[in-house]
């Protein structure tokens, strides 16, 4: 019998996850299908009950459900509990277990695409929202030398730092303070939606004080290269867009469901081809 996997989000019409996962199932001869379902926040509890009733084998949850889904699950992986968000759920014989593959997916993409040793680097994370939490915790667990956070609301950045129990040097700054000391960092990571379609002329912070050779990473993948990354390229930075994070978080979710790590390069190729269309 064909297994069913799903994505719950609001909205989900733009998601490339079904395309990516269904190709992986077909390529690996796994009898399964992945479907995207638009689930309004007030219907999330009923939707999770539907997962149990219908025997859906696993799912992804995206905005705005990554936090609100947690009390509806039977168990949560310790790393996801620390981060405070779940994006992947495995149905273990009716017992729903939540994981977070966003942060680990980002770190894996950064290490493999840019060939960087995170332990030696000073990092600035821009933003303090849900994506920033997963990335910050995962970078800290990986042993980063220093991870500072800048945000419009500095108190939110401080709160994120205080909630992390990893032994990492961190400080919270305003956007202006971070811009002034940009030359101190080896890696800059934009975790905000600034620069995303349709607001493609915006940049999260100025790169005026960035040093050459800095790794500039943006988790946005639509547009394929944000204005911020284009500016970084002009200033001789090493740039990375959000495709890698998207693909690796999906690949790690796939592995949670099936026990098989999929062909990441094939997944990436499919996503890039679709984006370029």
Secondary structure by P-SEA (a helix, b strand, c coil): cbbbbbcccccccccaaaaaaaaaaaaacccbbbbbbbccccaaaaaaaaaaaacccccccccccccccccccccccaaaaaacccccccccccbbbbbbaaaaaaaaaaaaacccccccbbbbbccccaaaaaaaaaaaaacccbbbbbcccaaaaaaaaaacccccccccccaaaaaaacccccbbbbccccccccccccccccccccccccbbbbccccccccaaaaaaaaaccccccaaaaaaaaaaaaaaaacccccaaaaaaaaaaaaaac
